[in-house]
Amino acid sequence: MPREIRIDRDLCMGSGQCTIYAPDTFDQDDEAIAVVVDPDGNTEAELMSAATGCPTQAISVVHG
């Protein structure tokens, strides 16, 4: 099932938790805001851990 990973740039505080939980999917830009580098880089479980581990809940995973 296709999925879309969304990051609310206004909510992201740059904690980097997503890069710990799903390092092959997320990175941080020059402003330390989360970016998706490979939506298929990590497992579904790792993506959900990244989303729930985000302190500001800036990450959502939408299944299409």
C-alpha positions in Angstrom: 0.0 0.0 0.0 1.5 3.4 -1.0 2.2 5.8 1.8 2.9 9.5 2.1 5.0 10.9 4.9 4.1 14.5 5.8 6.1 16.9 8.0 4.5 20.0 9.3 7.4 22.5 9.0 5.7 24.9 11.3 5.5 22.3 14.1 8.9 20.7 13.7 11.3 22.0 16.4 14.4 20.2 15.1 14.8 17.7 17.9 16.1 15.1 15.5 14.2 12.2 17.1 12.9 11.1 13.7 16.5 10.6 12.5 17.1 8.3 15.4 14.0 6.2 15.0 14.1 6.1 11.1 17.6 7.2 10.0 17.2 6.0 6.4 13.9 7.9 5.9 14.6 11.2 7.6 17.3 13.8 7.7 17.4 17.5 8.8 17.9 20.5 6.5 20.1 23.5 7.2 17.5 24.9 9.6 17.4 21.5 11.5 13.8 20.9 10.2 13.0 17.3 9.3 13.0 16.2 5.7 12.1 13.0 4.0 15.0 11.6 2.0 13.6 8.1 1.3 10.0 7.3 2.1 10.8 3.5 1.8 14.0 3.7 3.8 12.7 2.2 7.0 10.0 -0.2 8.0 6.4 0.7 8.8 7.1 0.1 12.5 10.2 2.4 12.4 8.2 5.1 10.7 5.4 4.9 13.2 8.0 5.1 16.0 9.4 8.2 14.4 5.9 9.8 14.1 4.9 9.0 17.7 8.3 9.9 19.0 8.2 13.3 17.5 7.9 15.7 20.5 5.7 18.1 18.5 3.8 15.5 16.5 5.0 17.2 13.3 5.2 13.8 11.4 2.2 12.0 10.0 2.1 8.8 7.9 -0.8 8.6 5.5 -1.7 5.4 3.7 -3.3 5.8 0.2 
